[in-house]
Amino acid sequence: MEAIANFIDGRMSPPLNGRYLDNYCPRDGKAYSRLPDSTAEDVEAAVKAAARAFCSWKNLKRQERAAILLRLAALIEERSEAFAEAESRDQGKPIELARMVDIPRAIENFRFFAGAILHQEEAAFQTSPEIINYTMRQPLGVAGLISPWNLPLYLLTWKIAPALATGNTVVAKPSELTPMTAFMLAELFNSAGIPPGVCNIVFGRGETAGDALVAHPLVPLISFTGGTDTAARIGKRAAPFYKKLSFELGGKNPGLIFADCDLEAALRGSLRSSFLNQGEICLCTSRLLVEESLLPRFSEAFVAAAQNLKVGDPQKSATFMGPLVSQEHLEKVEGYISRATADGQGKLLTGGKRLSLEGELEGGYYFQPTVLLVSDQSAEIIQEEVFGPVVTVSSFRTYEEAIQLANQTRYGLATSIWTQNINTAHRAARDIEAAQVWVNTWMNRDLRVPFGGMKASGIGREGGRHSIEFYTEEKNICLQI
């Protein structure tokens, strides 16, 4: 069985304690590789390497840093099919989705920030003929980057690219559930010309390797994508060191379906936003709020479409939904459905069960696309993030009620609004407590705009200029001539 290694100070390094974790393939439920069960000792080695490399990396010309990132992007592009296959195997992601979205976006992350750092502008203010005030941004040091399992390469590179572009060095801790594409990325660092120590990757569990990274005094900033409860623990651990924090967290995202919408477009868009990547995307729609007069027609068509989704082998191009990421996560999703239907909070319209496939897929973690009709907005299935192929449907009578229902959770990450009324679209976009708002579309993203959440969905924004700002320290300088 293949054993992958940490990448520390420009070299592949086995875990210092000699211990490994099994890496399971969601497709068939079998362990197919091993990854380091790293501890604070491994993190210490990586942080020291990054700290040693910081001065020379931050003083490198921006053009030189950009050229290295562009070479790395080209190397990923050359191996794009291998990356897509590895991500599909590691996470259960349909391979066509990896080919079309995840791998191209990872490549674009490096190219975008390589270009962005060359065109960064700062403000200067002439107070008088003799005095000029200007802003200077400098890298902070060692960036601690903790990425999730649902978009393994896409989100890891979204953190690494701006951190390196702005002159920081990196210690990254990918999810232990999906380590393979991070390891493959590390294999390209030396060929791209990244100096030893500049970008390090340490594998392991959050409670050991992740905790050590968060609490390390030589790591002044932490970027974390994951669960809201984990972020609260990270915040407490980081607080004594006054670290700069960016959290991109969970969502309980509503889709507002107004009666005047383009029904076919709303159905297609909502189906995709509910079940793409098995619903394992923080931006997925998990609550559909439908205007009462449209509810019967919309629900019937939506349920029929969900039942026709192809669930199966993620290695097949025709598959729309693959398996969930792990046995533990499958059981978690099952628990939400079981409780919602047992206590009468939700009426099951379709799905709700594990799928048992035959042959080599027999042990995989497959689950049906699930739709529940729910009226009680205090129900657990409405309030808690399931993070699976599960969507609830509820109705509203008035615009005011729609906004009230949309805002009635602790989360505020994203929403989709489906209407042909431009006034309704603008009002709803303003009134809904969500940082990402799409009108008559879903997950169309531009790296130049900020990304993140409100309320319990996160702090700090990532994307474009905002990412560059997060990875730098702003200094205001007053010069008297």
C-alpha positions, 0 to 999 in steps of 0.5 A, a space after each residue: 500500500 502506498 505511503 505518502 510523506 510530509 513535504 518539509 524544507 524541500 524534501 519528502 519527510 516521513 512522520 517523525 513518530 513513524 505512525 500512519 493513518 489509513 486513507 479510504 476510497 469512498 468509491 468502495 470503502 477500502 483503504 488504498 494508501 497511508 498518510 502521516 499521522 503527524 504530531 507537533 514535532 513534524 509541525 515544528 520542523 515545518 514551521 522552523 523551515 518556513 521561518 528560515 526561508 521567510 526573509 529571502 522569499 519576501 525579498 524576492 522580486 514580485 516578478 520572480 515570485 509570480 514566475 514561480 507560481 506560473 510555472 507551478 500552474 503549468 505543471 499542474 495543467 500538464 498533469 491535470 488528468 492525474 489530479 482529476 483521477 486522484 481527487 475522484 478516488 480520494 473524495 468520491 467526487 465525480 471525475 467529470 466535475 473534477 475535470 471541469 471545475 476543481 482542477 482548472 480552478 486550482 490552476 487559475 488560483 496560481 495564475 490569478 494571484 501571480 498576476 494580481 501581485 504585479 498590479 497591486 496599488 496602494 494609496 498615497 495622500 499629499 497632506 501638504 507640499 512637504 508631507 506625504 502619507 502612503 500605505 505599504 503592505 508587507 508579508 506577515 511571515 509563516 502562514 498556517 493554512 488548514 484546508 477541508 476535504 470537500 474541494 481538496 486541491 481547489 481550496 488548498 491552492 486558493 490559500 497557498 497562491 495568495 500567501 506565496 504571492 504576497 511574500 509569506 511562507 507556508 505550512 499547510 495542513 490538508 484534511 486527513 480524509 483527502 490527502 492525495 492531491 496535496 501530496 501530488 502538488 508537493 511533488 511539483 514544488 521543487 520543479 516549479 522552483 519554489 525554494 526549500 522551506 517556502 511551502 511545506 505540507 504536513 499531513 495528519 489529524 486536526 486535533 494533533 497536527 492542526 492544533 499544533 499549527 494553530 498554537 505555534 507562536 511563530 505562525 502569525 496568521 491562520 486561514 481555516 476552511 471547515 466547520 463552525 464549531 472547529 473554528 470556535 476552538 481554533 479562535 480560542 487557541 489562537 487568541 493568546 497570540 493575537 493571530 490574524 484569522 480568516 474563517 470560511 465556515 458552514 452554511 445553511 443556504 436558502 434558495 428563494 423561488 418566487 412565483 414569477 421566476 423562470 421555472 425551468 431555469 430555477 429547477 435546473 439551477 436549484 437541482 445543481 445547487 442542491 446536489 452537486 458534489 453530493 451536496 458537499 459544498 459549503 455553498 450548496 442550497 440546503 433550504 428551498 423557500 418556494 412561494 406558496 402558489 408555485 409550491 405544488 408545481 415546483 415540488 413535483 418537478 423538483 422531486 422527479 428531477 432528483 429521482 433521475 439523477 445518476 448516482 454511482 461510480 465517480 470514475 464514470 463520466 455519466 455520474 452526477 453524484 458519487 459517494 459521500 466522503 466517509 463512513 462516518 459522514 454517511 452515518 451523520 447524514 443518515 442520522 439527520 434524516 432519521 431524526 427529522 422523519 421520526 419526530 414528524 419534523 419533515 415529510 420525506 418526498 424522495 430519497 433518505 436512504 443509503 444506496 447499496 451498489 453491486 460488485 466492486 462498489 458494494 462497500 462505497 458510501 452512497 446516499 440517495 438525493 433527498 428532499 423533505 417537506 418541512 414547515 417547522 423552521 426551528 427543526 434541526 434539519 432546517 437549522 443545522 448544516 447536514 453537508 450532504 445531498 439533502 434539501 428541505 422545501 418550505 413555502 412562503 406567502 409574502 416577500 417579508 415572510 420569505 426574507 424572515 425565513 431566509 434569515 432564520 438561521 445562525 448562518 449567513 454564507 450564500 443564497 440564490 434568488 430566482 425571480 424575473 422582477 428586478 426590484 425583488 431581486 435587488 431588495 432581496 439581495 440587500 435584505 438577506 443576511 448572506 455574504 454571497 448572493 446569486 440572482 437567477 444563477 448559482 456559484 458563478 464566481 470571480 476571483 476579484 471579488 471577496 468571498 466569505 460569510 456573515 454571522 456564523 459562516 465566517 470572518 474575513 474575506 478571501 478572493 482577489 484584493 481581499 486575499 492579498 490584504 489578509 496575507 499582508 500587514 498594512 503600514 501607514 507611513 508619513 514622510 516629511 520632505 
